[in-house]
Amino acid sequence: METNSNISAETEILALQALGWVLQDEDRAQRLLALTGLDPRELRSGLEDPAMLSSLLGFLANHEPDLVACADAIGVPPEKLAVAAQYLNNPGDFT
């Protein structure tokens, strides 16, 4: 996988792990598409797009049970997912 130089590899990997978790459940995946306005083609083509990854993490951050469950499943604190979403919204503001 080629990473986007505008975002850290750690943030990109974290977002992709979260996406994998979301897509494991059909209902949750459909809710992601419905709430973000993405379609499967856009989702696939946007895997390195900070805006798309931010939308994914925002989707989780806006539903705390999913945020907590995802964080537990991928082995990170829920706050780390929320911080990653903020970083993806403003990648130039963080060093």
Secondary structure as UniProt FT lines:
FT   TURN            5..6
FT   HELIX           9..23
FT   HELIX           26..36
FT   HELIX           40..45
FT   TURN            46..48
FT   HELIX           50..61
FT   HELIX           64..74
FT   HELIX           78..89
FT   HELIX           91..93
//
